Amino acid sequence: MVSFGFLTLLALGCLLPILVAEPLVFKDCGGQKGKLLSVDVSPCPTQPCPLVKGSTYSINVTFTSDEDSVSSKAYVYGVIKQIPIPFGIPEPDGCKSGVECPIKNGQTYTYITKMPIKTEYPSMRLIVRWKLKDDNSNNLFCWDIPVEITNG
């Protein structure tokens, strides 16, 4: 017979890794026409964020716009030795990624998308830079996070 104390301890042991997960550390790399409020990459339990080849990660960004814009477009880069290398994403249109368009000055928006990690990517540490640009190519937000692409 299993005691109640043992089951409680077992449940806490399973939850502990969730409870002690590090908050995502990101660098705001400049919103020219917006303000970055929060960034969540899931799952990302440690720093640098482990990105396992063949997996897909959820991106959730909250920002406020400082101008009106009919559209928005996402740009993603892998920054290696301070050189940004363009990284394709399945849906670059911000208006199809949770942002209600047209974008209005002073409104808060949530950008939601997925980031697949292809199996052919090399295993390495780098910085992921994610930008969302307005009609005039100004950054509504820009953020960097350290990642490590791994085989799992």
N, C-alpha and C positions, 0 to 999 in steps of 0.2 A: 504494500500500500504506500502511495506517495503522499508525503505530508503537504499541508497547505503552504508552509514556509518554503519548502523546496520548489513548489510551483511558482511562488512569488519571486523567488530568487532567479529561477529560470526565465521568467517573463522579463524581469529587470535586465538580465544578462542579454537578452535578445534586443531590448530597446536601447541599451547603453550606447551602441555604436551610432544610433540615430540621434540620441540626445547630445552626444559630444562631437558631432560633425562640425567642422569648422565653417564659420560663415564665409560666403564667397567674397574674396578680396578682389576688387576690381579697381582700375585706374580710370578716372574720367579724363579722356584725351581731347576733350573740347567740343562742346555743343555751341556752334556759332549762333544758332537761332532757336535754341531750346535748352532745357535744363534736365539733366539726367537725375532721376529720383531713386531708382533701384534697378538692380540686375540680378537675375536668378538663372543659373545654369543647373539643370537637374538631369541625372544625379552628378553631383560634384562634391564628394565627401571630404576631400583633403586638398591642400595646395602643394604643388601645382595640381590643377584639376586633371585627373586621369581620364583620358579619352581612349576608350578601347575600340580598336579597329572592328568594323562590322556592327557597331552600336550606333544608336541615334540619341541625341541629347535635346532636351527641351530648353528653349531660350525664352525668357519672359522679362521684358524691359518696360519700366514705367518712366515716362518723361512728360514734361510740359513744353508746349510749343510757344515761341516768342513771336510767331508770325503766321499769317495765313499761307496755305500752300494747297494746291489742287491735288498733288500727288506726293509720293515718297518712294525712295528706292534704297535698298540695303546693299552695302558693300562690305565684304569680309576679306580679311588678309591674314596670312600667317607671317608674322614678323620674325625673321631669322637674322641674327647679327645686325639688327636695326634696319633691315631691308624688308619692306612690305611686299609680299607676294600674293597676288589676287587668288582668292579661294572661292570657287563657285558654290552657290547654295540653291536648293530646289526652287524657292520662290523669292526673288529679290523685290517684288512689289510689296511695299509696306502696307498699301491699302488692301491687300489680300492676306495680310498677316496680323489681323486684329486692330489695325489703326483705322478709325472711321474717317474717311475722306469725303469732302475736303477738310483739311486740317485747319483749325481756327486758333488764332492768337489767344493765349491765356488758358487754353484747354489742356487737360491732362489725358494722356493716351497710354494704352498698353499694347506693346508690340510683342507678338507671340509667333514663334516659328520653331522649326526643328533643324538640327545640324547633324547630318549623317557623317560618320567617320568611315571612309572607304578603306577596304582591306589593303589596297595598294599604297596607301600613305606610308611614308617611312616612319619608323619608330624614332621619336626625338622629342626634345623639349623646345618650346617656342612660345611666343605670345600670340594670342588670337586678338585681332582688332576688329571691332564691329561698328560700322557707321550706318546711320540712317540719314539720307540727304533729302532736302526739299526740292521744289521746282527749279531753284537757282543754284543748285549744287552746294548749298550751305548745310553744315551738319546740324541736324535736329538733336542727335546725340552721337557720341563716340566713346567707346570703352575698350579697355585692354584687360585680358586675364592671362596669367601664366598657365600653360597646359603641358601635359606630357602624353604624347600619342604612344600607346602600348598595344601589345598583342593580347593583353588580358591576364 
